[in-house]
Amino acid sequence: MFPRGREVILGVGGGISAYKSADLIRRLQDHGFLVTVIPTRSSQNFVGNATWAALSGRPVYDDLWSDVHSVPHIRLASSADVLIIAPTTADLLARIAQGRADDLLTNVLLATKAPVLLVPAMHPEMWLNTATQANVATLRSRGIYVLDPDVGRMTGDDVGVGRYPESSKIICALDEILESKADLVGIQVLVTAGGTQEAIDPVRFIGNHSSGKQGYAVAYAAAARGAEVILIAANSHEPTIEGVTTIHVKSADQMHEAVLTHFPSTHILVMSAAVADAKPLQESDKKLEKSTYQSIELTPTVDILKTVGALKGSQILIGFAAQTGADGVAKAKEKYGKKNLDFIYVNDVTDGAIFGSSHTTGAILDGQGVIEEVAGVSKMTLAHKLLDLASHKLGLPND
């Protein structure tokens, strides 16, 4: 199960500016968020559910009494990392301040433990009304984030405070609330994960113990930071990551082909997969009987890291080295120099350590030596550390 951090519930109130939330969905997705829309019934007079479903790529929920057996308001509330209501009408502000729960959206709001960001949009007279201002003060006193509306033209000829803010302003507020960053927007990240299997016959193969957890963590972290992510997964049983393009392969040759296909358009390649070093010289198309199964003639597999290292231009290339014994760092330095890497992560897998675990211990190196040692950190933490280094080396602004 991947950590939370990307799930947004977007409530849409019944104001004319509801159409602007269509752009907000797109910008949220650009920043790595996954969006589920809950429109109020009155908002559907302005924008229909088909629009929200098409833009979000997810079902739209608008009825408290549908799928009652799944308790939708609790399920949605517990899945959210943040709840945004944009636009928030004067009526919605009042109902939320009163603690009302008379539709699906307000039920979800009362049930969630996630931060809540309200984006009021209404005519100036309604925003400045003492009742509305008292409701805003009440909500803020309860820890709910209420974004001040912009100043500008409203419906008709009205001009003043109450305008729906630009999507960028809403997302800036959201990033501050969640303490998140989207420094990889516009960046393509290619990740390999899992362990390749080199077939001996239809039943047996040469392989390793890699679970793919680290590669999947890197893919998830990159997507959460706004990157376009392609994950090449070899024989991993990790759950699919929504919003990440996943290509499943089995062998080193298949992984090599997939990497070469996508590498030219890649900005960052993280080669965390454990690629088998050798494969049978000949693969039998029939199961080998035990009586004839005496020895296997091997040949080296393609060296994917060395191949892309020779091809790389401005791309950032991060390799992994699973080692045993006290000379792991020395071996990683040697691998770094031979394969034109930018960074390499080495860990000690003596007695099967690290494989299949959610945590890792090792060291990150560059051409100067060890940059940082990590001990017992989550693989997600390591993923962000590696992406931080790659982002910095690309000269990207840190949001």
Secondary structure, DSSP 8 states (H G I E B T S, - for coil): ---S--EEEEEE-SSGGGGHHHHHHHHHHHTT-EEEEEE-TGGGGTS-HHHHHHHHSS-----TTSSGGG-HHHHHHHH-SEEEEEEE-HHHHHHHHTT---SHHHHHHHH--S-EEEEE---HHHHHSHHHHHHHHHHHHTT-EE---EEEE-STT-EEEEE---HHHHHHHHHHHHT---TTTT-EEEEEEEB--EESSSS-EE-----SHHHHHHHHHHHHTT-EEEEEEES------TTSEEEEE-SHHHHHHHHHHHGGG-SEEEE-SB--SEEESS--SS---GGG-S---EEE---HHHHHHHH-SS-EEEEEEEE-STTHHHHHHHHHHHTT-SEEEEEE-GGG-STT-SEEEEEEEETTEEEEEEEEEEHHHHHHHHHHHHHHHTT----
